[in-house]
Amino acid sequence: MAVGAIHHKLIDSGLRCDTNLIVETGSARNPHHFAVLLGYGATAIYPYLSFELIFELINKNNKGDDYTKSVSNYIRGINKGIFKIMSKMGISCVSSYRGAQLFETVGLDDDVVDLCFRGTINRISGTDFDDLQKDILETHEFAWDEKLKIKTGGLLKYVHDDEYHDYNPDVVKQLQECVSTGSYDDYKKFSEIINNRRPSFLRDLLNLRSKNKSVSLKQVEPISNIVKRFDTAGMSLGALSPEAHEALAIAMNKLGGRSNSGEGGEHIDRYNSEKSSKIKQVASGRFGVTAHYLVNAEVIQIKIAQGAKPGEGGQLPGHKVNKMIAELRFSVPGVTLISPPPHHDIYSIEDLAQLIFDLKQVNNKALISVKLVSQAGVGTIAAGVAKAYADLITISGYDGGTGASPLTSVKYAGTPWELGISETHQTLMMNNLRHKVRLQTDGGLRQD
C-alpha cells in the first residue's frame, strides 16, 4: 500500500524518474509478494525477516550450511518465481514489469484503491482503511504476545483450528457419506454445511429475487433433463488415475451429461463405449489430439486458458508419465510434459476462427466450445469467439480445481466466475450475439 501510494505521488510530482524506491519489509516472503511490490513501483526489495529466519534455521539445526549460499538459493528461488509470473504476462524484463500494475483487486474499498493502487481494476468494493488497520493491530498484538502459540497457518494445506478452508474435512466427509448411501437426508446435511458456512465466494452473498408465485413441482423441468446440462471439469488422464477418469465418464454417460477428457487424450478402447468422454479437449500442447480422437467427440473444447492458472499451461511431472500416458500423448515415459502457456497458432480472433473451421471439417457433428478465463474484459473476447462461430463458451473461475498447477498459482491467480459470466452475458446481449452461443461456467460449484 505504501509503495503504491508513494509511487503515484512521485509520478504526480514529476519526480518518479529521479527516485528509486527500496522496500525494506518483513512481510514479503513468496514470489507473489515480490511481484506485487514490483508491479506497484518498487525498484528493489530487501526481505530482512526472510534472511534472519534463514540465519536462525541454520544455527538451530546445526547443519553447518553456508549462510551466504542459503540466502543465494532463496533469492534464486524468488527470482525464478518472479520470472515465471512475468512470462505469463508476456514480459521479458523487470523494467517493463515494474509499475505495470497488471493486477485486479477483489474486495477492496474504492478509497484504498484510489490512493494506493490507482488505475487498478476494482469491480467489487469491500475492505477499507479501518479494516486494514484492525488486521495490522491484531497481527502486531499476536506477534508480541509470548503466551500465544505460533500458528503454522494453512494457506495451501488445511490445518485444524487455523485458516478456514471451504473444502474442509467436514465437507468432504459428509459428501462421501451422501454419495455412498444415496440418501437425500444425507445430501441435505451436506447442503446445510455448505449453505451455513461463512461467506467464501461472491455467490454466497447473493439471494434469488423473484416476484413470481411458486409453481407445482409437476410444472418444473424434470431432473433427468436438468442433469443433461452438467459437464465435469476437464481433468486429464495423468492428473487423474485411469480408474477415476473412467468412473467420471461412465457416471456422466448414465446421467445423460458429458464428461471432459482433459488435454491428455483418451485411449481408443474407450471410444464408442460408456467409458468415452463426450467432450474432447484441444489444448496448447495438442497432447493426444488425432483425427480419430476428434471424430469421437460430441463437443470439442478449445482450452484457451484455465481459471485456476491463467496464463500457464498444464504440467505433468515425469514420474507420472508412465508407458500408457506417454503413448496417449505421443511422448516418452518419465519425461515431464508441459503445455505452452499460449496456443502458438492463435494470436487473433481470425486465427481462432480458422481453428474452429478446421475442427468442424474433421467432425461437422460436434459442437465447438471455447474455454476462457474470468477476468476484466472477457466479455469483449467472448464476443469475438461468438463471431468466430463457436457454439459454446465456458467461463472458468479461479476457485475451481488446481490440477497441474504449481504452488505459485494455487492462490492469487484468476478471478471469480460470477464476475466473468455476468460481463460475458451483458456484452453478448449488447452486441446481439447472445442467441448464437450457449454459456457455461466452472469453478468450485458443489451444490444447488
Wavefront OBJ file of the C-alpha trace (Angstrom):
o trace
v 0.000 0.000 0.000
v 2.754 2.431 0.962
v 4.753 1.632 -2.163
v 1.775 2.220 -4.447
v 0.796 5.476 -2.746
v 4.352 6.884 -2.851
v 4.849 5.677 -6.428
v 1.812 7.605 -7.666
v 2.615 10.683 -5.563
v 6.063 10.849 -7.141
v 4.509 10.461 -10.602
v 2.109 13.332 -9.881
v 5.051 15.458 -8.728
v 7.129 14.613 -11.794
v 9.859 13.074 -9.634
v 9.403 9.339 -10.164
v 12.174 9.002 -12.748
v 14.615 10.747 -10.375
v 13.957 8.422 -7.433
v 14.386 4.756 -6.571
v 12.021 3.020 -4.151
v 13.845 0.486 -1.977
v 11.444 -1.540 0.163
v 12.659 -2.979 3.468
v 9.965 -5.376 4.632
v 9.373 -8.442 6.730
v 6.084 -9.350 5.076
v 7.400 -10.264 1.615
v 8.055 -13.995 1.610
v 6.943 -15.661 -1.630
v 7.155 -14.689 -5.324
v 3.639 -13.224 -5.361
v 4.516 -10.737 -2.617
v 7.599 -9.583 -4.509
v 5.691 -9.398 -7.797
v 3.051 -7.129 -6.245
v 5.702 -4.781 -4.830
v 7.493 -4.618 -8.181
v 4.222 -4.238 -10.058
v 3.321 -1.189 -7.991
v 6.635 0.602 -8.367
v 9.312 -0.878 -6.085
v 12.825 -0.641 -7.518
v 14.307 -3.253 -5.193
v 13.169 -5.258 -2.159
v 15.067 -6.224 0.988
v 13.164 -9.034 2.794
v 15.071 -8.777 6.066
v 12.851 -11.179 8.012
v 13.378 -13.973 5.494
v 17.150 -13.526 5.738
v 17.025 -13.508 9.537
v 14.896 -16.656 9.515
v 17.385 -18.433 7.245
v 20.195 -17.491 9.650
v 18.184 -18.737 12.638
v 17.334 -22.042 10.947
v 20.992 -22.690 10.135
v 22.045 -22.058 13.749
v 19.148 -24.053 15.197
v 19.683 -27.136 13.063
v 23.483 -27.015 13.388
v 23.854 -28.349 9.870
v 26.851 -26.225 9.109
v 25.222 -24.829 5.983
v 26.792 -21.765 4.479
v 24.607 -18.714 5.213
v 25.611 -16.876 2.048
v 24.817 -19.896 -0.115
v 21.445 -20.414 1.608
v 20.461 -16.778 1.058
v 21.571 -17.025 -2.574
v 19.392 -20.109 -3.030
v 16.421 -18.244 -1.541
v 16.978 -15.254 -3.808
v 17.352 -17.544 -6.819
v 14.058 -19.252 -5.979
v 12.242 -15.933 -5.577
v 13.657 -14.646 -8.859
v 12.546 -17.775 -10.701
v 9.041 -17.286 -9.332
v 9.015 -13.646 -10.442
v 10.311 -14.585 -13.902
v 7.521 -17.129 -14.262
v 4.894 -14.548 -13.312
v 6.376 -12.124 -15.829
v 6.427 -14.765 -18.546
v 2.721 -15.469 -18.004
v 2.082 -11.821 -18.833
v 4.366 -11.870 -21.876
v 7.018 -9.633 -20.280
v 10.731 -10.372 -20.625
v 12.441 -7.705 -18.494
v 11.850 -6.359 -14.990
v 11.882 -2.725 -16.117
v 8.771 -3.406 -18.207
v 7.028 -5.155 -15.303
v 7.903 -2.516 -12.684
v 4.932 -0.217 -12.152
v 2.847 -2.035 -14.784
v 0.081 -2.837 -12.243
v -1.049 -5.976 -14.063
v -3.422 -6.896 -11.272
v -7.107 -6.775 -10.436
v -8.371 -6.198 -6.911
v -11.280 -8.133 -5.447
v -12.933 -6.771 -2.311
v -11.025 -3.526 -1.648
v -12.718 -0.218 -0.904
v -12.543 2.372 -3.684
v -10.741 4.852 -1.393
v -7.970 2.318 -0.769
v -7.600 1.609 -4.477
v -7.626 5.293 -5.467
v -4.849 6.165 -3.011
v -2.638 3.081 -3.109
v -3.425 1.221 -6.322
v -4.664 3.941 -8.645
v -5.679 2.650 -12.050
v -6.178 -0.934 -10.904
v -9.442 -2.576 -11.947
v -11.720 -2.829 -8.902
v -15.193 -4.188 -9.641
v -16.156 -5.305 -6.122
v -15.668 -2.963 -3.157
v -15.076 -4.144 0.409
v -12.224 -3.811 2.910
v -11.489 -0.192 3.861
v -8.653 1.507 5.768
v -10.289 0.853 9.147
v -10.497 -2.871 8.412
v -6.876 -2.948 7.277
v -5.718 -1.107 10.396
v -7.620 -3.565 12.569
v -5.910 -6.503 10.843
v -2.475 -4.927 11.302
v -3.065 -4.275 15.013
v -4.305 -7.834 15.559
v -1.239 -9.219 13.808
v 1.034 -6.960 15.868
v -0.626 -7.994 19.129
v -0.375 -11.653 18.229
v 3.287 -11.352 17.243
v 4.353 -9.830 20.583
v 2.197 -11.933 22.907
v 4.582 -14.584 24.242
v 1.696 -16.586 25.737
v 0.187 -17.362 22.343
v 1.474 -20.260 20.294
v 2.769 -19.510 16.832
v 0.250 -20.538 14.203
v 1.534 -22.654 11.370
v -1.044 -21.194 9.010
v -2.954 -23.086 6.378
v -2.941 -21.106 3.159
v -2.328 -24.109 0.915
v -2.996 -27.067 3.184
v -5.815 -27.440 5.712
v -4.719 -27.124 9.350
v -7.225 -27.824 12.127
v -8.369 -24.694 14.021
v -6.386 -22.454 11.706
v -7.159 -20.744 8.397
v -10.629 -21.609 7.114
v -10.873 -23.826 4.042
v -14.159 -24.118 2.194
v -13.306 -27.687 1.205
v -12.526 -28.880 4.728
v -12.675 -32.430 6.199
v -16.250 -31.953 7.472
v -17.462 -31.117 3.959
v -15.523 -33.975 2.363
v -16.723 -36.493 4.960
v -20.387 -35.567 4.517
v -20.036 -35.560 0.720
v -18.598 -39.069 0.827
v -21.421 -40.109 3.136
v -24.217 -38.861 0.881
v -22.762 -40.309 -2.336
v -22.141 -43.706 -0.732
v -25.638 -44.029 0.770
v -27.598 -42.205 -1.934
v -29.822 -40.845 0.834
v -31.499 -37.480 0.274
v -31.328 -36.820 4.031
v -27.560 -37.229 3.920
v -27.417 -34.884 0.943
v -29.435 -32.287 2.851
v -26.879 -32.463 5.668
v -24.144 -31.833 3.111
v -26.160 -28.976 1.620
v -26.675 -27.406 5.057
v -22.943 -27.474 5.771
v -22.298 -25.621 2.504
v -25.138 -23.127 2.934
v -24.365 -22.355 6.582
v -20.635 -21.837 6.149
v -19.146 -18.388 6.422
v -19.235 -16.414 3.132
v -16.365 -17.601 0.968
v -17.405 -16.696 -2.572
v -19.354 -13.913 -4.271
v -22.306 -16.236 -4.806
v -22.578 -16.665 -1.025
v -23.688 -13.019 -0.866
v -26.426 -13.390 -3.492
v -30.067 -14.337 -2.962
v -32.704 -15.268 -5.514
v -35.165 -12.447 -6.074
v -38.451 -13.158 -7.783
v -41.946 -11.687 -7.624
v -43.392 -14.756 -9.304
v -45.518 -17.151 -7.312
v -44.264 -20.653 -6.644
v -45.371 -23.343 -9.072
v -46.033 -27.020 -8.612
v -43.065 -29.373 -8.979
v -45.014 -31.064 -11.774
v -44.543 -27.888 -13.831
v -40.794 -27.842 -13.240
v -38.412 -29.409 -15.741
v -37.588 -32.969 -14.602
v -34.224 -33.805 -13.056
v -33.408 -36.102 -15.974
v -33.409 -33.068 -18.286
v -31.589 -30.738 -15.899
v -28.597 -33.047 -15.387
v -28.029 -33.182 -19.147
v -26.703 -29.633 -18.824
v -23.983 -30.716 -16.395
v -20.414 -31.317 -17.518
v -17.450 -32.477 -15.485
v -14.293 -30.390 -15.359
v -11.520 -31.020 -17.862
v -9.125 -33.229 -15.892
v -6.608 -35.173 -17.924
v -5.569 -38.778 -17.619
v -2.456 -38.324 -15.542
v -3.902 -35.646 -13.321
v -6.483 -38.365 -12.541
v -5.928 -42.094 -12.339
v -7.395 -44.204 -15.183
v -9.996 -45.620 -12.766
v -11.196 -42.179 -11.647
v -11.141 -40.807 -15.201
v -13.263 -43.699 -16.480
v -15.637 -43.555 -13.497
v -16.480 -39.916 -14.278
v -17.171 -40.783 -17.914
v -19.403 -43.742 -17.018
v -21.356 -41.698 -14.464
v -21.985 -38.760 -16.800
v -22.947 -41.035 -19.695
v -25.510 -42.775 -17.491
v -26.919 -39.409 -16.381
v -27.036 -38.053 -19.917
v -24.475 -35.348 -19.171
v -20.937 -35.016 -20.504
v -17.522 -35.794 -19.091
v -14.416 -33.951 -20.254
v -11.296 -35.827 -21.328
v -8.938 -33.031 -20.331
v -5.925 -32.289 -22.520
v -4.171 -35.638 -22.206
v -6.002 -37.608 -24.869
v -8.083 -40.751 -24.428
v -7.403 -44.422 -25.178
v -9.100 -45.733 -28.321
v -10.511 -48.700 -26.380
v -12.855 -46.250 -24.629
v -14.362 -44.897 -27.849
v -17.966 -45.911 -28.584
v -18.422 -47.241 -25.049
v -19.794 -45.972 -21.751
v -16.210 -45.041 -20.825
v -15.922 -42.481 -23.622
v -15.742 -38.795 -22.691
v -18.196 -36.834 -24.818
v -16.096 -33.672 -24.518
v -12.656 -33.936 -26.081
v -10.276 -31.124 -25.215
v -7.795 -29.440 -27.536
v -5.183 -27.513 -25.556
v -1.978 -25.683 -26.409
v 0.204 -28.813 -26.218
v -2.138 -30.760 -28.530
v -1.400 -33.854 -26.422
v -3.327 -36.864 -27.692
v -5.119 -34.913 -30.425
v -5.655 -37.033 -33.541
v -8.374 -37.230 -36.175
v -9.636 -40.438 -34.522
v -9.808 -38.593 -31.192
v -11.774 -35.683 -32.673
v -14.361 -37.715 -34.605
v -15.322 -39.499 -31.375
v -16.385 -36.258 -29.677
v -19.798 -34.693 -29.201
v -18.112 -31.473 -28.076
v -14.595 -30.328 -28.986
v -13.334 -27.845 -26.414
v -10.533 -25.432 -27.267
v -8.906 -24.562 -23.953
v -7.524 -21.065 -24.314
v -6.751 -20.924 -20.593
v -7.727 -22.399 -17.245
v -9.220 -20.373 -14.404
v -7.041 -21.998 -11.760
v -3.849 -20.952 -13.539
v -4.488 -18.304 -16.225
v -1.501 -17.715 -18.449
v 0.043 -21.123 -17.754
v -0.040 -24.497 -19.406
v -0.604 -27.779 -17.621
v 2.376 -29.508 -16.037
v 2.584 -33.278 -15.644
v 5.686 -34.362 -13.663
v 7.858 -37.020 -15.234
v 7.212 -39.596 -12.513
v 3.529 -39.581 -13.502
v 4.250 -40.144 -17.184
v 4.081 -43.924 -17.376
v 4.036 -46.021 -20.543
v 0.265 -45.681 -21.087
v 0.200 -41.894 -20.620
v 3.287 -41.481 -22.799
v 1.613 -43.452 -25.604
v -1.547 -41.343 -25.384
v 0.467 -38.127 -25.506
v 2.976 -39.397 -28.094
v 5.850 -38.849 -25.697
v 8.446 -40.841 -23.741
v 7.889 -42.328 -20.250
v 9.485 -40.364 -17.431
v 9.645 -37.067 -19.322
v 7.889 -34.065 -17.740
v 5.180 -32.733 -20.064
v 4.388 -29.027 -20.066
v 1.790 -27.373 -22.270
v 2.850 -23.965 -23.646
v 1.063 -21.015 -21.990
v -0.390 -19.776 -25.333
v -1.657 -21.555 -28.429
v 1.126 -20.788 -30.881
v -1.301 -20.839 -33.783
v -3.779 -18.416 -32.166
v -2.828 -14.747 -31.919
v -6.111 -13.208 -33.060
v -9.818 -13.941 -33.333
v -9.204 -14.721 -37.010
v -6.721 -17.430 -36.001
v -9.272 -18.869 -33.581
v -11.938 -18.806 -36.297
v -9.580 -20.769 -38.559
v -9.035 -23.434 -35.876
v -12.788 -23.701 -35.273
v -13.334 -24.081 -39.021
v -10.647 -26.785 -39.255
v -12.106 -28.750 -36.339
v -15.559 -28.619 -37.903
v -14.117 -30.054 -41.109
v -12.844 -33.047 -39.133
v -16.101 -33.512 -37.196
v -19.014 -31.487 -38.515
v -21.418 -33.020 -35.994
v -19.514 -31.857 -32.917
v -20.208 -28.637 -31.061
v -17.185 -26.366 -30.665
v -16.586 -24.980 -27.194
v -14.031 -22.318 -26.237
v -12.828 -22.111 -22.649
v -11.929 -18.628 -21.401
v -10.756 -17.310 -18.040
v -12.863 -14.985 -15.923
v -11.175 -11.582 -15.983
v -11.996 -7.970 -16.691
v -12.573 -7.650 -20.434
v -13.524 -11.282 -21.006
v -16.839 -10.086 -22.464
v -15.047 -8.477 -25.411
v -13.100 -11.682 -26.051
v -16.293 -13.732 -25.794
v -17.959 -11.511 -28.397
v -15.096 -12.293 -30.769
v -15.413 -16.001 -30.007
v -19.117 -15.866 -30.847
v -18.302 -14.164 -34.146
v -15.774 -16.943 -34.827
v -18.741 -19.373 -34.897
v -18.143 -21.179 -31.617
v -21.193 -22.994 -30.261
v -20.385 -22.829 -26.552
v -18.321 -20.526 -24.341
v -17.073 -21.679 -20.936
v -16.056 -19.041 -18.402
v -13.594 -20.577 -15.957
v -13.258 -19.159 -12.437
v -10.292 -19.089 -10.082
v -11.849 -21.224 -7.345
v -12.031 -24.460 -9.278
v -9.621 -27.359 -9.261
v -5.934 -26.535 -9.283
v -4.972 -29.615 -11.259
v -1.456 -29.456 -12.720
v -0.933 -26.035 -11.108
v 2.366 -25.130 -9.440
v 2.152 -23.832 -5.855
v 2.754 -20.266 -7.051
v -0.528 -20.383 -8.990
v -2.823 -22.014 -6.434
v -3.538 -18.601 -4.880
v -3.830 -15.075 -6.315
v -4.482 -16.198 -9.874
v -7.755 -15.732 -11.755
v -10.971 -14.040 -10.633
v -14.471 -15.220 -9.609
v -16.565 -16.747 -12.379
v -19.549 -14.732 -11.140
v -17.936 -11.557 -12.499
v -16.836 -13.190 -15.743
v -20.170 -14.798 -16.598
v -22.042 -11.570 -15.812
v -19.782 -9.461 -18.033
v -19.881 -12.016 -20.836
v -23.675 -12.279 -20.801
v -24.137 -8.497 -20.810
v -21.590 -7.950 -23.589
v -23.169 -10.612 -25.802
v -26.611 -9.092 -25.203
v -25.374 -5.606 -26.105
v -23.916 -6.903 -29.365
v -26.938 -9.059 -30.265
v -24.837 -12.229 -30.048
v -26.302 -13.950 -27.013
v -28.606 -16.172 -29.070
v -25.679 -17.539 -31.070
v -23.873 -19.300 -28.204
v -24.519 -21.212 -25.013
v -22.723 -20.033 -21.877
v -21.213 -22.362 -19.301
v -19.122 -21.803 -16.202
v -16.887 -23.829 -13.939
v -15.043 -23.239 -10.719
v -15.863 -24.652 -7.299
v -19.527 -25.482 -7.896
v -20.626 -28.010 -5.274
v -24.384 -27.940 -4.777
v -27.598 -26.201 -5.758
l 1 2 3 4 5 6 7 8 9 10 11 12 13 14 15 16 17 18 19 20 21 22 23 24 25 26 27 28 29 30 31 32 33 34 35 36 37 38 39 40 41 42 43 44 45 46 47 48 49 50 51 52 53 54 55 56 57 58 59 60 61 62 63 64 65 66 67 68 69 70 71 72 73 74 75 76 77 78 79 80 81 82 83 84 85 86 87 88 89 90 91 92 93 94 95 96 97 98 99 100 101 102 103 104 105 106 107 108 109 110 111 112 113 114 115 116 117 118 119 120 121 122 123 124 125 126 127 128 129 130 131 132 133 134 135 136 137 138 139 140 141 142 143 144 145 146 147 148 149 150 151 152 153 154 155 156 157 158 159 160 161 162 163 164 165 166 167 168 169 170 171 172 173 174 175 176 177 178 179 180 181 182 183 184 185 186 187 188 189 190 191 192 193 194 195 196 197 198 199 200 201 202 203 204 205 206 207 208 209 210 211 212 213 214 215 216 217 218 219 220 221 222 223 224 225 226 227 228 229 230 231 232 233 234 235 236 237 238 239 240 241 242 243 244 245 246 247 248 249 250 251 252 253 254 255 256 257 258 259 260 261 262 263 264 265 266 267 268 269 270 271 272 273 274 275 276 277 278 279 280 281 282 283 284 285 286 287 288 289 290 291 292 293 294 295 296 297 298 299 300 301 302 303 304 305 306 307 308 309 310 311 312 313 314 315 316 317 318 319 320 321 322 323 324 325 326 327 328 329 330 331 332 333 334 335 336 337 338 339 340 341 342 343 344 345 346 347 348 349 350 351 352 353 354 355 356 357 358 359 360 361 362 363 364 365 366 367 368 369 370 371 372 373 374 375 376 377 378 379 380 381 382 383 384 385 386 387 388 389 390 391 392 393 394 395 396 397 398 399 400 401 402 403 404 405 406 407 408 409 410 411 412 413 414 415 416 417 418 419 420 421 422 423 424 425 426 427 428 429 430 431 432 433 434 435 436 437 438 439 440 441 442 443 444 445 446 447 448
